[in-house]
């Protein structure tokens, strides 16, 4: 059984791929920097609503965030 990426790793990977800071992601999504940081460090989980809020703010599909696949950034 292969190890699945966790949400924090996926969020950090997506953010780094796009060159976004935590503050930039916070501004785009309306989710607090402290919340994003805690998620990336596996100190908290996100509700489904917050997960959708992040995806909407970053103009990505939830599967792109959760896949852990960092092939290429989406055009913004």
N, C-alpha and C positions, 0 to 999 in steps of 0.2 A: 504494500500500500504506500503510495507516494504521499509525502507531506504537503498539505495544502497551505498556501500563503495565508497569513492572518490579515485582518483588516488594517492594522497599523502598518504592517510592511507594505501592503498594497497602496495605502494612502501616501506613505513616504516615497515609495518608488515612483508613483505618478507625479507627485510634486517635484521630485528631483529631475525626472525626465523632462518636465516642462520648464524647469528652472524657477519655480515659484517658491517664495518664502512662505512661512506660516502666516505672516501678516497678509500677504497677497491672497492666499487661499481664504483667509478669514474675510477679507474685503469682498471677494467675489461671491462667497457663499452665505455670509451673514452668521457663520458659526464662529464662536469665540476662539481666539488663538490658544487659550488655555485648554479648551476642549479638544482642539485638533492635536495639540501636543500630547495630551493624555491618551488619546486614541493611538497615536503613533508609537507611544511608549507602553502600550498594552496595559494602561492603568484604568481605562474605562472603555465601555462599548457604546455604540450609537443606537438610538432608536431607529426604526425604519423611516420615520419622518425626517430625522436628521440626515440619514444616509441619502435619501432622495433630495434633500435640500442641498447637500454638497454636490451631488451629481448634476443637479439643475444649474447650480451656480458655476460649475466648471464646464458645462455643456458637454457632458459625457453620459453614456448609458451606464446604469448600475453594474452591468456585467464587465464593463471596461475597468471600473474601479476594483471589482472583486476578483478579476481573473489573475491579477499579478503579472499579466502580459504587458511588457513595456516596449513593444516593437517600434512604434513611431508616435509622436505627439499629434493630436488632432489640431487642425487649423483653428486659430482663434482670431 
